[in-house]
Amino acid sequence: MIMKKLSILLACLWTITTQAQNFGSPALQKLQMAEMAISRFYVDEVDEDKMVEEAIIKMLAQLDPHSTYSNAEEVKKMNEPLQGNFEGIGVQFQMVEDTLLVIQPVSNGPSEKVGILAGDRIVAVNDSTIAGVKMSTEDIMKRLRGPKDSKVNLTVIRRGVKDPLVFTVKRDKIPIYSLDASYMIQPGTGYIRINRFGATTAEEFKKAMKELQKQGMKDLILDLQGNGGGYLSAAQDLANEFLDQNELIVYTEGRTVPRDETLANGKGEFRNGRLVVLVDEYTASASEIVSGAIQDWDRGVIVGRRSFGKGLVQRPVPLQDGSMIRLTVARYYTPTGRSIQKPYNSETDYNKDLIDRFNHGELMNADSIHFPDSLKVQTKKLKRTVYGGGGIMPDYFVPIDTTLFTDYHRNLVAKGIVSKFTMKYIENHRKELTGEYKNFEDFNKKFNISNDMLSALREMGDKEEVKFNEEQYQKSLPLIKTQLKALIARDLWDINEYFRVMNTTNESVQKALEILNSGEYKAKLK
């Protein structure tokens, strides 16, 4: 009997081996055989899907930090910000004391069309109460989002209205914008901030640029601080706006991927005029393509701190269950042949690179940054020295500003007190604010953070057990005032006005203006 069972087992193993040998390389055959053996003969039931997922994750971990696996749900969430839209009710909101507070309904979106207003509190979605029940933001989002043209009933509490209001909202496609801000920062100079490179980025940029040109824009500050990248094609389209015909924007190349060049078509609409690009340690990937091309062709100057250093190209490999592998297949190179990718021999070192930069003093002092001669290259037109080996090193270094940041301020922000205070202030004073300030320009000129407001903020901090420190408070006071004013401006208008206030204290923005208003720009690119 034992011999008979053993013979059956050996026959099964032979069958598995034969099946595996009919497919792929010896290594792949080995992997397939192992999976078949485990699933058929292991003593307990196994979750094959989970086991295969874990195997894929372990394999990718042997490669580089950007070759990753995402399950079907993660793929959907990952794609939404880049595709340029999602389907939902169309409101900007914030959770305040376990209640969904509407900051702004999306202009001409489904919620605005039915009459939902800024300051409304959504307390129920269909038959589900979402206020006061400790529901996660993710669970609330699942209830608010849904297929285009589907309907959802929202119960709303409105200040000054006794009874709850019920609105039936027909969901629609809601745009996700790449541009945070676009305005004339001084006469003749426009400012555009891009937060990601998505499907609509180039189109949004062109629209904003034309509007600014109508207002007299001759020079441009392009803000890519904190921009983590996105679609390669979007970066190519944006860089095309600044470069002359047949100037190389970027090229990619890998072990099995031949060199592929992208050239400017000469039809860009900002090929003249002074250009300043702002970068920092969180500027990555597609943002580095744009800033690298501009620097290499001496088309503009780069201001800020060395960028992140992500220069690998991922190819999506969709799997049958909706999951996806993003596999690194090539590196991208700037026009002078610089690889922007920083070393990734050790994943631990790679992940703590920014911490190391801070500890070594790089974020505070340009003199702490040293490049070997082997990483020096010459720009295409003026033969200026620039550097490869990891990130874009700016032409003008701006240290990270630590003078205004204190533990007291960080704790206020970390516990959400600054945001909560702003929400409460807006809720209590929206009518008088909108009555007194007819537009942002009037608000920006006349509105100031009062001592009463600051006292209320400190009291709120005390209640949340943020220990008051007079010395730290005084040190951070200018930043606190600016943040409060910027958040109020955002809630009364939009994110554009938030940056119009915050940029008055942004050291890189102020350095860009200084360069444009002096002879420094001409001296650098003469």
Protein Blocks (a to p, Z undefined) as FASTA:
>chain_A
ZZmmmmmmmmmmmmmmmmmmmgojfklmmmmmmmmmmmmmgmbdcdfklmmmmmmmmmmm
mmcfklccddfklmmmmmmmmnopacdehpadddeehiacdfbdcehiaklmnopaehia
cfbghjbcfehnlpafklmmmmmgccehiacddddddehiabacddddddddddddfbfb
dcdfbghiacdddfbdcfklmmmmmmmmmmmmmnopabdcddfehiabjafklmmmmmmm
mpcehiafbdcddfklccdddddehlacblgccddddddfkbghjlmmmmmmmmmnopac
ceddddfbpabdcdddddfkopacdddfbdcddfkopafbdcfkbmklmmmmmmmmmmno
mmmomklpccdfklpccdfklopacdehiajadfbdcdddfklpcfklmmmmmnommmmm
mmmmmmmmmmmmmmmmmbfklmmmmpccdfklmmmmmmmmmmnopacdfklmmmmmmmmm
mmmmmmmmmmmmmmklmmmmmmmmmmklmmmmmmmmmmklmmmmZZ
